């Protein structure tokens, strides 16, 4: 902590001042003590620039090389959403036509906001908490909100990694355990027979799903062990910050591309791959007239970049001050978009094969029925003869003889998103591949790599924020990281019950949606309208030699905030107008049923939203009206003394810069003192 003694004619403060806690006129014409938050001289941006030194903390960790930074940010940005969310959106929103709104939103929303976070982190060399407090102390709540949202997401995101571990271990079994239904007395179990082999393995064997979120039915020990394993792995990766996680990203970032390429080569050689790709990318231009398509594109871009978690700010803070962050943003953005499209090609090539095999099996069943009734000579007749016989039958006969409807379009339309795509649909496609266990091991290793890469980034953003709080700097990183991981594991036990997947969907729907968008909107307002777009433009120019032109100015100042406001508005309206539901497994029918969340669960969801948004207005009010009695040093800030009197000389600690005629300094540690009406 640094204190300056400025007399009445001395230099004015150059930091971001808080309003005086108490200014009481004295008989000698002097005033009381004014408390202000500002970066200390040894680390402040202005002072270090003047000395030709790097911005921010000179002892801050740094990337060992450009490749480590690039792979870390790719591993964070390119995640599971590129694999199991983007293909589904393409399928539902006009096929190839969806690429048009996706690319437009990438240019107008994703890239500009990406540069704001990465650029501010690099400029100030501080985490999310430090950056927003440095811009203005009243904005400190943005960093706290970002940290809370990140905590919620980190808790449930690791559960997906847990499920991937369970499937990964089962992938070494021959045959695969989800390749056939378990039998009792020589017959398939009714629940499996009514659903499918892969659905039964997911809902009954893996999750042992309960009928509703209100019936947890106890912990599932195999999921508890996998959750413990996943948090242990994550802890050892991030326990020393980028010194440890930076080495792992070489695997977590590059391996998924190797696997995708292997699947791509295998997928395009399969029967029906072309049909799958045609189904997905055939443009339905009329869909572009629907506002929801554009909203889906904007939302996908927002979440695929991982904006507002604080992770991008943390990654940028480890860069050198002269790093070309503009080039990094463009490269990562292009890589993110290309990966999503590439993954979609791979997914639908294999799903096309699965659909074709399903249609062939369906036709074989119908041929058997025709053969049974003597309409064809053999079940191996040509498909043209089969079609001719089927067309000659009336609808009543088809119904009475229980023919199946064999449609490639229907098979492809049944593709799911999220966990349904990864653990049910795609696993069913893998079973049909020759050498299925090999492909299963590859696929779930890829999902583990993608999940761990994103989880590393999520935790790095949160831990960087925690370590910007002065009190935690005195504790070794592994200890703090261990406590955070243990806390997340403990809370995450709720996802290991029979209702675990239902809780995860609730967290995914509420914990990381509205809060994230509000934080991102406030970040943009803070940088562009409070810090100043001209100053930020100059910062980018000083760091990169590139002066942002009209495109950046328009997207920063107008287009980006409007898009985020629309995303926020649609999210709120969706929650208000539509009763939120979740898919619960009905074991008796072998299907999932939509159920409404009970009131007490919605109360928890609302509490999470409030917890993620409340710190922003709360910190503003506390600091604006000086309600807070004690304010932690949250970004290496300092208490500076202005217009001091002799009675407050003892407030200066041993690091302070003082006049030679003042008495020896005394440390503030353990001291309680009063300023005006406020106890500190």
C-alpha positions as CSV (number, residue, x, y, z in Angstrom):
1,X,0.0,0.0,0.0
2,X,1.4,3.4,-1.0
3,X,0.4,6.7,0.6
4,X,1.2,10.2,-0.7
5,X,1.2,13.3,1.4
6,X,-0.2,16.1,-0.7
7,X,-0.5,19.5,0.8
8,X,-3.0,22.2,-0.2
9,X,-0.7,23.2,-3.1
10,X,0.6,19.7,-3.8
11,X,-0.1,17.6,-6.8
12,X,-3.7,16.5,-7.4
13,X,-4.7,12.8,-7.4
14,X,-4.3,11.0,-10.7
15,X,-6.2,7.9,-9.7
16,X,-9.9,7.1,-9.7
17,X,-11.2,8.7,-6.5
18,X,-14.1,7.7,-4.4
19,X,-16.2,10.4,-2.9
20,X,-14.9,11.5,0.5
21,X,-15.9,9.1,3.3
22,X,-16.1,12.1,5.6
23,X,-14.9,15.7,5.2
24,X,-15.4,17.6,8.4
25,X,-14.3,21.2,8.6
26,X,-11.8,21.9,11.4
27,X,-11.0,25.1,13.1
28,X,-7.6,25.4,11.5
29,X,-9.1,25.3,8.0
30,X,-7.9,21.8,7.2
31,X,-10.0,18.8,6.4
32,X,-10.3,15.2,7.5
33,X,-9.0,12.2,5.7
34,X,-10.2,11.2,2.2
35,X,-10.1,7.5,1.3
36,X,-9.5,6.7,-2.4
37,X,-9.0,3.5,-4.4
38,X,-6.3,3.6,-7.1
39,X,-3.7,1.3,-8.4
40,X,-0.5,1.7,-6.4
41,X,2.5,3.5,-8.0
42,X,4.5,0.4,-8.3
43,X,1.9,-1.2,-10.4
44,X,-0.2,1.6,-11.9
45,X,-0.6,1.8,-15.6
46,X,0.4,5.4,-15.9
47,X,3.5,5.2,-13.7
48,X,4.9,2.1,-15.3
49,X,4.3,3.4,-18.8
50,X,6.3,6.4,-17.9
51,X,9.1,4.3,-16.6
52,X,9.0,2.2,-19.8
53,X,8.0,-0.9,-17.8
54,X,5.2,-3.4,-18.4
55,X,1.7,-2.4,-17.3
56,X,0.1,-3.9,-14.2
57,X,1.8,-6.4,-11.8
58,X,5.5,-6.9,-12.7
59,X,5.5,-10.2,-10.9
60,X,2.4,-11.5,-12.8
61,X,2.7,-14.9,-14.5
62,X,3.3,-14.8,-18.2
63,X,2.8,-17.2,-21.1
64,X,6.0,-19.2,-22.0
65,X,5.3,-18.5,-25.6
66,X,2.8,-17.4,-28.2
67,X,1.8,-20.9,-29.0
68,X,0.9,-21.6,-25.4
69,X,-1.4,-18.6,-25.2
70,X,-3.0,-19.4,-28.6
71,X,-3.7,-23.0,-27.7
72,X,-5.0,-22.0,-24.2
73,X,-7.5,-19.6,-25.7
74,X,-8.5,-22.0,-28.4
75,X,-9.0,-24.8,-25.9
76,X,-11.2,-22.5,-23.8
77,X,-13.3,-21.0,-26.7
78,X,-13.7,-24.2,-28.7
79,X,-15.7,-26.5,-26.5
80,X,-18.5,-29.0,-26.3
81,X,-20.9,-26.5,-27.8
82,X,-19.1,-26.7,-31.1
83,X,-19.7,-30.4,-31.2
84,X,-23.2,-30.9,-29.8
85,X,-25.0,-27.5,-30.1
86,X,-23.9,-25.9,-33.4
87,X,-24.9,-29.0,-35.6
88,X,-28.3,-29.0,-34.0
89,X,-28.9,-25.3,-34.6
90,X,-27.9,-25.7,-38.2
91,X,-30.4,-28.5,-38.6
92,X,-33.2,-26.7,-36.9
93,X,-32.6,-23.2,-38.4
94,X,-32.4,-23.6,-42.1
95,X,-29.4,-25.9,-42.7
96,X,-26.7,-24.1,-44.7
97,X,-28.7,-20.9,-44.5
98,X,-28.0,-20.7,-40.8
99,X,-24.4,-20.0,-41.6
100,X,-25.4,-16.5,-42.9
101,X,-26.8,-15.2,-39.6
102,X,-24.1,-17.1,-37.7
103,X,-21.3,-15.3,-39.6
104,X,-23.0,-11.9,-39.4
105,X,-23.4,-12.2,-35.6
106,X,-19.8,-13.4,-35.4
107,X,-18.6,-10.2,-37.1
108,X,-21.0,-7.8,-35.4
109,X,-21.1,-9.3,-31.9
110,X,-18.5,-11.9,-31.1
111,X,-15.2,-10.4,-32.5
112,X,-15.8,-6.9,-31.1
113,X,-16.7,-8.1,-27.6
114,X,-13.8,-10.6,-27.7
115,X,-11.3,-7.7,-28.3
116,X,-12.8,-5.7,-25.4
117,X,-12.1,-8.4,-22.9
118,X,-8.7,-9.5,-24.3
119,X,-7.5,-5.9,-24.8
120,X,-8.5,-4.7,-21.3
121,X,-6.8,-7.7,-19.7
122,X,-3.6,-7.1,-21.7
123,X,-3.6,-3.4,-21.1
124,X,-4.0,-3.5,-17.3
125,X,-2.4,-6.9,-16.6
126,X,-5.1,-7.6,-14.0
127,X,-7.9,-10.1,-13.6
128,X,-11.6,-9.2,-14.1
129,X,-12.0,-7.8,-10.6
130,X,-8.9,-5.6,-10.9
131,X,-9.8,-4.3,-14.4
132,X,-13.3,-3.0,-13.5
133,X,-12.1,-1.5,-10.2
134,X,-9.4,0.3,-12.0
135,X,-11.8,1.8,-14.6
136,X,-13.9,3.0,-11.7
137,X,-14.4,1.7,-8.1
138,X,-18.2,1.9,-8.5
139,X,-17.9,-0.8,-11.2
140,X,-16.3,-3.4,-8.9
141,X,-19.4,-5.4,-8.8
142,X,-19.0,-6.4,-12.5
143,X,-15.9,-8.5,-11.5
144,X,-17.7,-10.1,-8.5
145,X,-20.8,-11.0,-10.7
146,X,-18.5,-12.5,-13.3
147,X,-16.8,-14.6,-10.7
148,X,-20.1,-15.8,-9.2
149,X,-21.5,-16.8,-12.6
150,X,-18.2,-18.6,-13.4
151,X,-18.5,-20.5,-10.1
152,X,-22.0,-21.7,-11.0
153,X,-20.9,-22.8,-14.5
154,X,-17.7,-24.5,-13.2
155,X,-19.7,-26.6,-10.7
156,X,-22.0,-28.1,-13.3
157,X,-19.6,-28.1,-16.3
158,X,-17.4,-30.6,-14.6
159,X,-20.3,-33.0,-14.3
160,X,-20.3,-33.4,-18.1
161,X,-16.6,-34.3,-17.9
162,X,-17.7,-36.8,-15.2
163,X,-20.1,-38.5,-17.6
164,X,-17.5,-38.6,-20.3
165,X,-15.1,-40.4,-17.9
166,X,-17.8,-43.0,-17.2
167,X,-18.4,-43.6,-20.9
168,X,-14.6,-43.6,-21.6
169,X,-14.0,-46.4,-19.1
170,X,-16.9,-48.4,-20.5
171,X,-15.6,-47.9,-24.1
172,X,-12.9,-50.5,-23.4
173,X,-15.4,-53.3,-23.0
174,X,-16.1,-55.7,-25.9
175,X,-18.8,-55.6,-27.0
176,X,-19.8,-52.1,-25.9
177,X,-22.2,-52.2,-23.0
178,X,-24.7,-50.0,-24.9
179,X,-24.7,-52.2,-28.0
180,X,-27.5,-54.5,-26.7
181,X,-30.2,-54.7,-24.0
182,X,-29.5,-56.6,-20.8
183,X,-31.6,-59.7,-20.6
184,X,-33.5,-61.5,-17.9
185,X,-34.5,-65.1,-18.4
186,X,-33.4,-64.9,-22.1
187,X,-35.5,-61.8,-22.9
188,X,-34.7,-58.2,-23.1
189,X,-35.6,-56.0,-20.2
190,X,-38.9,-54.3,-20.9
191,X,-37.6,-50.8,-20.2
192,X,-34.8,-51.2,-22.7
193,X,-37.0,-52.9,-25.3
194,X,-39.5,-50.0,-25.2
195,X,-36.7,-47.4,-25.6
196,X,-33.4,-48.3,-27.2
197,X,-30.1,-49.8,-26.1
198,X,-28.3,-46.5,-25.9
199,X,-31.1,-44.6,-24.2
200,X,-31.4,-47.4,-21.6
201,X,-27.7,-47.3,-20.9
202,X,-27.8,-43.5,-20.5
203,X,-30.9,-43.2,-18.4
204,X,-30.8,-46.4,-16.4
205,X,-27.2,-47.7,-16.3
206,X,-25.3,-44.4,-16.2
207,X,-27.7,-42.0,-14.4
208,X,-30.1,-44.5,-12.9
209,X,-32.5,-41.6,-13.4
210,X,-35.3,-40.9,-11.0
211,X,-38.9,-40.1,-12.2
212,X,-38.6,-36.4,-11.3
213,X,-36.3,-33.7,-9.8
214,X,-38.2,-34.0,-6.5
215,X,-37.2,-37.6,-6.1
216,X,-33.4,-37.8,-6.0
217,X,-33.2,-41.4,-4.9
218,X,-29.8,-41.1,-3.3
219,X,-26.2,-40.8,-4.6
220,X,-25.0,-43.1,-7.4
221,X,-21.6,-44.2,-6.2
222,X,-20.1,-44.8,-9.6
223,X,-20.9,-41.2,-10.6
224,X,-19.6,-39.9,-7.3
225,X,-16.2,-41.6,-8.0
226,X,-16.0,-40.2,-11.5
227,X,-16.9,-36.7,-10.2
228,X,-14.1,-37.0,-7.6
229,X,-11.7,-38.2,-10.4
230,X,-12.7,-35.3,-12.7
231,X,-12.2,-32.6,-10.0
232,X,-8.8,-34.3,-9.0
233,X,-7.6,-34.1,-12.6
234,X,-8.8,-30.5,-12.9
235,X,-7.1,-29.6,-9.6
236,X,-3.7,-30.9,-10.7
237,X,-4.0,-29.1,-14.0
238,X,-4.9,-25.7,-12.6
239,X,-3.2,-25.7,-9.2
240,X,-0.3,-23.6,-10.2
241,X,-2.1,-21.4,-12.7
242,X,-0.8,-21.2,-16.2
243,X,2.5,-22.7,-15.1
244,X,0.7,-26.0,-14.8
245,X,-2.3,-25.7,-17.1
246,X,-0.2,-24.1,-19.9
247,X,1.5,-27.4,-20.5
248,X,-1.7,-29.5,-20.6
249,X,-3.3,-27.3,-23.3
250,X,-1.0,-28.7,-25.9
251,X,-3.0,-31.9,-25.6
252,X,-6.5,-30.6,-24.8
253,X,-6.4,-28.2,-27.7
254,X,-4.7,-30.2,-30.5
255,X,-6.0,-33.7,-29.8
256,X,-9.7,-32.9,-30.6
257,X,-8.7,-31.8,-34.1
258,X,-6.8,-35.1,-34.6
259,X,-9.8,-37.1,-33.6
260,X,-12.2,-34.9,-35.7
261,X,-10.0,-35.5,-38.7
262,X,-9.9,-39.3,-38.1
263,X,-13.7,-39.3,-37.8
264,X,-14.0,-37.1,-40.9
265,X,-12.0,-39.5,-43.0
266,X,-14.0,-42.4,-41.7
267,X,-17.3,-40.6,-41.9
268,X,-17.2,-39.5,-45.5
269,X,-16.4,-43.1,-46.6
270,X,-19.5,-44.5,-45.0
271,X,-22.8,-45.3,-46.8
272,X,-25.3,-42.5,-46.3
273,X,-22.7,-39.8,-45.4
274,X,-23.7,-37.7,-48.4
275,X,-27.4,-37.9,-47.4
276,X,-26.5,-36.7,-43.9
277,X,-24.5,-33.7,-45.2
278,X,-27.2,-32.8,-47.8
279,X,-29.8,-32.9,-45.1
280,X,-27.8,-30.6,-42.8
281,X,-26.5,-28.0,-45.3
282,X,-29.2,-27.8,-47.9
283,X,-30.2,-24.1,-47.4
284,X,-33.7,-23.3,-46.4
285,X,-33.5,-19.5,-47.1
286,X,-37.1,-18.9,-46.0
287,X,-36.0,-19.6,-42.4
288,X,-34.0,-16.4,-42.4
289,X,-37.2,-14.4,-42.2
290,X,-37.8,-15.9,-38.7
291,X,-36.4,-13.7,-35.9
292,X,-35.6,-16.7,-33.7
293,X,-33.1,-17.9,-36.2
294,X,-31.1,-14.7,-35.8
295,X,-31.5,-14.8,-32.1
296,X,-30.2,-18.4,-32.0
297,X,-27.2,-17.3,-34.0
298,X,-26.4,-14.4,-31.7
299,X,-26.8,-16.6,-28.6
300,X,-24.6,-19.3,-30.1
301,X,-21.8,-16.8,-30.9
302,X,-22.0,-15.2,-27.5
303,X,-21.7,-18.5,-25.6
304,X,-19.2,-20.2,-27.9
305,X,-16.7,-17.4,-27.2
306,X,-17.0,-17.8,-23.5
307,X,-17.6,-14.0,-23.0
308,X,-18.1,-12.4,-19.6
309,X,-16.6,-15.3,-17.6
310,X,-13.4,-13.2,-16.9
311,X,-11.3,-15.9,-18.5
312,X,-10.5,-13.9,-21.6
313,X,-9.4,-11.0,-19.4
314,X,-7.2,-13.3,-17.4
315,X,-5.6,-14.8,-20.5
316,X,-5.0,-11.4,-21.9
317,X,-3.4,-10.2,-18.6
318,X,-0.6,-12.8,-19.0
319,X,0.4,-11.4,-22.4
320,X,3.2,-8.9,-23.0
321,X,2.1,-5.3,-23.3
322,X,2.9,-5.1,-27.0
323,X,1.2,-8.3,-28.0
324,X,-1.0,-8.0,-31.1
325,X,-4.3,-8.8,-29.5
326,X,-6.3,-7.7,-32.6
327,X,-4.6,-10.4,-34.7
328,X,-5.2,-13.0,-31.9
329,X,-8.9,-12.1,-31.7
330,X,-9.4,-12.5,-35.5
331,X,-7.4,-15.8,-35.6
332,X,-9.3,-17.3,-32.7
333,X,-12.6,-16.2,-34.0
334,X,-12.0,-17.7,-37.4
335,X,-10.7,-20.9,-35.8
336,X,-13.8,-21.1,-33.6
337,X,-16.2,-20.7,-36.6
338,X,-14.3,-23.2,-38.8
339,X,-14.2,-25.7,-36.0
340,X,-18.0,-25.5,-35.5
341,X,-18.6,-26.1,-39.2
342,X,-16.0,-28.8,-39.4
343,X,-17.4,-30.6,-36.4
344,X,-20.9,-30.4,-38.0
345,X,-19.7,-32.1,-41.2
346,X,-18.2,-34.9,-39.1
347,X,-21.2,-35.3,-36.9
348,X,-23.8,-35.4,-39.7
349,X,-21.7,-37.6,-42.0
350,X,-21.8,-40.3,-39.3
351,X,-25.4,-39.6,-38.4
352,X,-26.2,-39.9,-42.1
353,X,-24.7,-43.4,-42.0
354,X,-26.7,-44.2,-38.9
355,X,-29.9,-43.0,-40.5
356,X,-29.3,-45.1,-43.7
357,X,-28.7,-48.2,-41.6
358,X,-31.9,-47.5,-39.7
359,X,-33.9,-47.1,-42.9
360,X,-32.4,-50.4,-44.3
361,X,-33.4,-52.2,-41.1
362,X,-36.9,-50.7,-41.3
363,X,-37.3,-51.8,-44.9
364,X,-36.1,-55.3,-44.0
365,X,-38.8,-55.5,-41.3
366,X,-41.4,-54.4,-43.9
367,X,-40.2,-56.9,-46.5
368,X,-40.6,-59.6,-43.9
369,X,-44.2,-58.6,-43.5
370,X,-44.8,-58.6,-47.2
371,X,-43.2,-62.0,-47.5
372,X,-45.3,-63.4,-44.7
373,X,-48.5,-62.4,-46.6
374,X,-47.2,-63.8,-49.9
375,X,-46.8,-60.5,-51.7
376,X,-43.1,-61.0,-52.5
377,X,-41.1,-64.1,-53.2
378,X,-38.2,-63.3,-51.0
379,X,-37.1,-60.9,-48.3
380,X,-34.1,-60.1,-50.5
381,X,-36.1,-58.7,-53.4
382,X,-34.9,-55.5,-55.0
383,X,-36.0,-52.2,-53.4
384,X,-37.8,-51.2,-56.5
385,X,-40.1,-54.2,-56.3
386,X,-40.6,-53.4,-52.5
387,X,-41.6,-49.8,-53.3
388,X,-44.0,-51.0,-56.0
389,X,-45.8,-53.4,-53.6
390,X,-45.9,-50.9,-50.8
391,X,-47.5,-48.3,-53.0
392,X,-50.1,-50.8,-54.1
393,X,-51.4,-51.2,-50.6
394,X,-54.1,-49.0,-49.1
395,X,-53.6,-47.1,-45.8
396,X,-55.9,-49.4,-43.9
397,X,-53.9,-52.5,-44.9
398,X,-50.7,-50.8,-43.9
399,X,-52.1,-49.9,-40.5
400,X,-53.5,-53.4,-39.9
401,X,-50.3,-55.1,-40.9
402,X,-48.2,-52.7,-38.7
403,X,-45.8,-51.6,-41.3
404,X,-43.1,-49.3,-40.1
405,X,-42.6,-45.8,-41.7
406,X,-39.2,-45.9,-43.3
407,X,-38.0,-42.3,-44.0
408,X,-34.5,-41.1,-44.2
409,X,-35.7,-37.6,-43.5
410,X,-37.4,-38.7,-40.3
411,X,-34.4,-40.6,-39.2
412,X,-32.2,-37.5,-39.7
413,X,-34.7,-35.2,-38.1
414,X,-34.5,-37.2,-34.9
415,X,-30.9,-35.9,-34.2
416,X,-30.7,-34.4,-30.8
417,X,-28.6,-31.8,-29.1
418,X,-26.4,-31.7,-26.0
419,X,-26.2,-34.8,-23.9
420,X,-28.8,-36.5,-26.0
421,X,-26.6,-36.2,-29.1
422,X,-23.4,-37.2,-27.4
423,X,-24.6,-40.0,-25.1
424,X,-27.6,-41.5,-27.0
425,X,-27.6,-40.6,-30.7
426,X,-23.9,-40.6,-31.5
427,X,-23.2,-43.7,-29.3
428,X,-25.8,-45.5,-31.4
429,X,-24.0,-44.5,-34.5
430,X,-20.7,-45.7,-33.1
431,X,-22.1,-49.1,-32.3
432,X,-22.8,-49.6,-36.0
433,X,-19.2,-48.9,-37.0
434,X,-16.8,-51.8,-37.5
435,X,-14.4,-51.8,-34.5
436,X,-16.9,-49.9,-32.4
437,X,-14.9,-49.8,-29.1
438,X,-12.0,-48.1,-30.9
439,X,-14.2,-45.3,-32.2
440,X,-15.9,-45.0,-28.8
441,X,-12.5,-44.5,-27.0
442,X,-11.6,-41.9,-29.6
443,X,-14.9,-40.0,-29.4
444,X,-15.0,-39.8,-25.6
445,X,-11.3,-38.9,-25.3
446,X,-12.1,-36.0,-27.7
447,X,-15.0,-35.0,-25.5
448,X,-12.8,-35.2,-22.4
449,X,-10.2,-33.0,-24.1
450,X,-12.8,-30.4,-25.2
451,X,-14.4,-30.4,-21.8
452,X,-11.1,-30.1,-19.8
453,X,-9.9,-27.3,-22.2
454,X,-13.0,-25.2,-21.5
455,X,-13.0,-26.1,-17.7
456,X,-9.4,-24.9,-17.4
457,X,-10.3,-21.6,-18.9
458,X,-13.4,-21.2,-16.8
459,X,-11.5,-21.9,-13.6
460,X,-8.5,-19.7,-14.6
461,X,-10.9,-16.8,-15.0
462,X,-12.4,-17.4,-11.5
463,X,-9.0,-18.1,-9.8
464,X,-7.4,-15.1,-11.4
465,X,-10.2,-12.9,-9.9
466,X,-9.7,-14.5,-6.5
467,X,-6.0,-13.9,-6.6
468,X,-6.5,-10.2,-7.3
469,X,-7.9,-9.9,-3.8
470,X,-4.9,-9.0,-1.7
471,X,-5.7,-11.3,1.2
472,X,-5.4,-14.4,-1.0
473,X,-2.1,-13.3,-2.4
474,X,-0.5,-14.4,0.9
475,X,-1.8,-17.9,0.5
476,X,-0.1,-20.4,-1.9
477,X,-2.0,-21.0,-5.1
478,X,-2.4,-24.8,-4.7
479,X,-4.1,-24.3,-1.3
480,X,-6.7,-21.8,-2.6
481,X,-7.2,-23.8,-5.8
482,X,-7.7,-27.0,-3.6
483,X,-10.4,-25.3,-1.5
484,X,-12.2,-24.0,-4.5
485,X,-12.2,-27.5,-6.2
486,X,-13.3,-29.2,-2.9
487,X,-16.2,-26.7,-2.6
488,X,-17.2,-27.3,-6.2
489,X,-17.1,-31.1,-5.7
490,X,-19.2,-30.9,-2.6
491,X,-21.9,-28.8,-4.2
492,X,-21.6,-30.9,-7.3
493,X,-22.8,-34.0,-5.4
494,X,-26.3,-33.0,-6.2
495,X,-25.6,-34.0,-9.8
496,X,-24.7,-37.5,-8.7
497,X,-28.2,-38.3,-7.5
498,X,-30.9,-39.9,-9.6
499,X,-32.1,-36.4,-10.4
500,X,-28.6,-35.2,-11.4
501,X,-29.3,-34.6,-15.1
502,X,-32.4,-32.6,-14.2
503,X,-30.4,-30.4,-11.9
504,X,-27.7,-29.9,-14.5
505,X,-30.3,-28.8,-17.1
506,X,-31.7,-26.3,-14.5
507,X,-28.2,-24.9,-13.8
508,X,-27.5,-24.7,-17.6
509,X,-30.8,-22.9,-18.2
510,X,-30.5,-20.3,-15.4
511,X,-27.1,-20.1,-13.8
512,X,-25.1,-19.1,-16.9
513,X,-27.6,-17.3,-19.1
514,X,-29.1,-14.0,-17.9
515,X,-26.2,-13.3,-15.5
516,X,-23.6,-13.7,-18.3
517,X,-25.4,-11.4,-20.7
518,X,-25.9,-8.7,-18.1
519,X,-22.2,-8.9,-17.2
520,X,-21.1,-8.7,-20.9
521,X,-23.5,-5.7,-21.5
522,X,-22.1,-3.9,-18.4
523,X,-18.5,-4.6,-19.5
524,X,-19.2,-3.0,-22.9
525,X,-20.8,0.0,-21.3
526,X,-17.9,0.3,-18.8
527,X,-15.2,0.2,-21.4
528,X,-16.8,2.2,-24.2
529,X,-18.8,4.8,-22.3
530,X,-17.0,5.1,-18.9
531,X,-13.4,4.3,-19.7
532,X,-14.0,5.8,-23.1
533,X,-13.9,4.4,-26.6
534,X,-11.3,7.0,-27.6
535,X,-9.0,6.0,-24.8
536,X,-9.6,2.3,-25.5
537,X,-8.9,2.9,-29.2
538,X,-5.6,4.6,-28.2
539,X,-4.7,1.7,-25.9
540,X,-5.2,-0.8,-28.8
541,X,-3.0,1.4,-31.0
542,X,-0.3,1.7,-28.4
543,X,-0.3,-2.1,-27.9
544,X,-0.6,-3.3,-31.5
545,X,0.2,-0.4,-33.8
546,X,-3.3,-0.8,-35.3
547,X,-5.9,1.9,-34.8
548,X,-9.4,0.5,-34.7
549,X,-11.5,2.1,-37.5
550,X,-15.2,2.6,-38.1
551,X,-16.1,-1.1,-38.0
552,X,-14.8,-1.4,-34.4
553,X,-16.3,1.9,-33.3
554,X,-19.8,1.1,-34.6
555,X,-19.9,-2.5,-33.2
556,X,-18.5,-1.4,-29.8
557,X,-20.7,1.7,-29.3
558,X,-24.0,0.6,-30.9
559,X,-24.4,-2.7,-32.6
560,X,-22.9,-5.0,-29.9
561,X,-24.8,-3.5,-27.0
562,X,-28.1,-3.7,-29.0
563,X,-27.6,-7.3,-29.8
564,X,-26.8,-8.2,-26.2
565,X,-29.8,-6.3,-25.0
566,X,-32.0,-8.3,-27.5
567,X,-30.5,-11.5,-26.2
568,X,-31.2,-10.5,-22.6
569,X,-34.7,-9.4,-23.4
570,X,-35.6,-12.6,-25.3
571,X,-34.1,-14.7,-22.4
572,X,-36.2,-12.9,-19.8
573,X,-39.4,-13.0,-21.9
574,X,-38.8,-16.7,-22.6
575,X,-38.6,-17.5,-18.9
576,X,-41.7,-15.3,-18.1
577,X,-44.0,-16.3,-21.0
578,X,-43.1,-20.0,-21.1
579,X,-43.2,-22.2,-18.0
580,X,-39.7,-23.7,-17.8
581,X,-39.7,-27.5,-18.2
582,X,-37.2,-30.3,-18.1
583,X,-37.2,-33.8,-19.7
584,X,-37.7,-36.5,-17.0
585,X,-37.2,-40.2,-17.8
586,X,-40.3,-42.5,-17.6
587,X,-38.9,-46.0,-17.2
588,X,-42.3,-47.6,-17.5
589,X,-42.9,-46.1,-21.0
590,X,-39.2,-45.9,-22.0
591,X,-39.5,-42.3,-23.0
592,X,-38.8,-38.8,-21.7
593,X,-41.6,-36.6,-20.6
594,X,-41.7,-32.8,-20.2
595,X,-42.3,-31.7,-16.6
596,X,-42.6,-28.3,-15.0
597,X,-40.1,-27.3,-12.3
598,X,-41.6,-27.2,-8.9
599,X,-41.8,-23.8,-7.2
600,X,-39.0,-24.4,-4.8
601,X,-36.6,-25.3,-7.6
602,X,-37.6,-22.2,-9.5
603,X,-36.9,-20.2,-6.3
604,X,-33.3,-21.7,-6.3
605,X,-33.0,-20.7,-10.0
606,X,-34.2,-17.2,-9.3
607,X,-31.8,-17.0,-6.4
608,X,-28.9,-17.9,-8.7
609,X,-29.9,-15.3,-11.2
610,X,-30.2,-12.6,-8.5
611,X,-26.8,-13.7,-6.9
612,X,-25.1,-13.3,-10.3
613,X,-26.6,-9.8,-11.0
614,X,-27.0,-8.3,-7.5
615,X,-23.3,-7.5,-6.9
616,X,-23.2,-4.9,-9.6
617,X,-25.9,-2.5,-8.2
618,X,-24.9,-3.4,-4.6
619,X,-21.2,-2.4,-5.0
620,X,-22.3,0.7,-6.8
621,X,-24.6,1.8,-4.0
622,X,-22.2,0.9,-1.2
623,X,-19.4,2.9,-2.8
624,X,-21.5,5.7,-4.2
625,X,-23.1,6.5,-0.8
626,X,-20.1,5.4,1.3
627,X,-22.1,2.7,3.2
628,X,-19.2,0.3,3.3
629,X,-17.1,0.6,6.4
630,X,-14.3,-1.8,5.3
631,X,-13.4,-2.2,1.7
632,X,-11.0,-5.0,0.9
633,X,-7.9,-4.2,-1.3
634,X,-9.3,-5.9,-4.3
635,X,-7.0,-4.9,-7.1
636,X,-3.8,-4.0,-5.4
637,X,-5.3,-0.7,-4.7
638,X,-4.2,1.7,-1.9
639,X,-5.5,4.0,0.7
640,X,-4.0,7.4,-0.1
641,X,-3.9,10.3,2.2
642,X,-4.8,13.7,1.0
643,X,-4.6,17.0,2.9
644,X,-3.5,15.2,6.0
645,X,-3.1,16.6,9.5
646,X,-0.5,15.7,12.0
647,X,-3.0,13.6,13.9
648,X,-3.2,11.0,11.0
649,X,0.6,10.5,10.4
650,X,0.4,7.1,12.1
651,X,-1.8,5.8,9.2
652,X,1.2,5.6,6.9
653,X,2.8,2.2,6.7
654,X,6.4,1.2,6.1
655,X,6.2,1.3,2.3
656,X,4.8,4.8,2.2
657,X,6.5,7.8,0.6
658,X,6.5,10.5,3.3
659,X,8.1,13.8,4.0
660,X,11.5,13.5,5.8
661,X,10.4,15.5,8.8
662,X,7.6,13.1,9.7
663,X,8.0,10.6,12.5
664,X,8.9,7.0,11.8
665,X,6.1,5.0,10.0
666,X,4.0,2.5,11.7
667,X,2.4,-0.5,10.0
668,X,-1.4,-0.6,9.6
669,X,-1.5,-4.3,10.2
670,X,-3.8,-5.2,13.1
671,X,-4.6,-1.4,13.6
672,X,-8.2,-0.2,14.0
673,X,-8.7,3.5,13.5
674,X,-11.6,5.9,13.1
675,X,-12.1,8.5,10.4
676,X,-15.0,10.8,11.1
677,X,-18.0,8.6,11.8
678,X,-16.6,5.5,10.2
679,X,-14.8,2.6,11.9
680,X,-12.2,1.0,9.7
